[in-house]
Amino acid sequence: MPGLRPFSRPLRTAHFFRPQVRLYASTKQDNRRSPFSRQEIEDDTTQDFRPPWVYRASGFLIYTTIPIAILYCVFVADYGDREHVFSPIRRWAQRRKDSFLSLTPEETALARREAATNDVTSGKEAS
């Protein structure tokens, strides 16, 4: 068979099994080097100009501002007088706040008795 030749080149299996590594400009400085990474020529454009505290501050702001914004939208934002999706939780929170800030009937009776005794004693001292 003149048209068919035996395959004389070795298979390049190393090319198929080599991990596909994408090279990105890193935003953080990493001193660990992967054995699979290719070293590029580093110039000033691949290094990040931001100091490390920027990453800590942005992480802190992400974890604080998002919950604050959610709580504001649920409990404070004005959606008008009609019923909306946050109305049940707002009613629940209002009941909890009212029960926390109000007096029980026993405490109300005690406060009235103390006010009455204070009025009586202050009236005697004034005369």
Long-range contacts (C-beta under 8 A, 24 or more apart in sequence): 27-55, 28-52, 28-55
